Amino acid sequence: MLFYDEDGILARLESLAPPHRSAFALGLAERWLPAFYVFSETAGQGDASAIRGALECCWGVLAGSETGPVDEGPVSEQLKLAVAC
């Protein structure tokens, strides 16, 4: 039987290296992105393409394709605009 064990989940996540935690979080965001596309289209709010772009940037950082320090300002601003109501 499956059950929800929040403390166990947190313990497992805390044991992961930061890049692995980031990959987990990005995976969750990828999983929810289609629902955000539907919400954005239906409600006429948000910008799912901005979130898609931010995810691509983050995946690039994890994959090592981004060289040097990443300026998170533009991505942060994109995300704020994408979810503004």
Stockholm file with secondary structure:
# STOCKHOLM 1.0

chainA/1-85         MLFYDEDGILARLESLAPPHRSAFALGLAERWLPAFYVFSETAGQGDASAIRGALECCWGVLAGSETGPVDEGPVSEQLKLAVAC
#=GR chainA/1-85 SS CCCCCHHHHHHHHHTSCHHHHHHHHHHHHHHHHHHHHHHHHHHSCSCHHHHHHHHHHHHHHHHTCSCSCCCHHHHHHHHHHHHCC
#=GC SS_cons        CCCCCHHHHHHHHHTSCHHHHHHHHHHHHHHHHHHHHHHHHHHSCSCHHHHHHHHHHHHHHHHTCSCSCCCHHHHHHHHHHHHCC
//
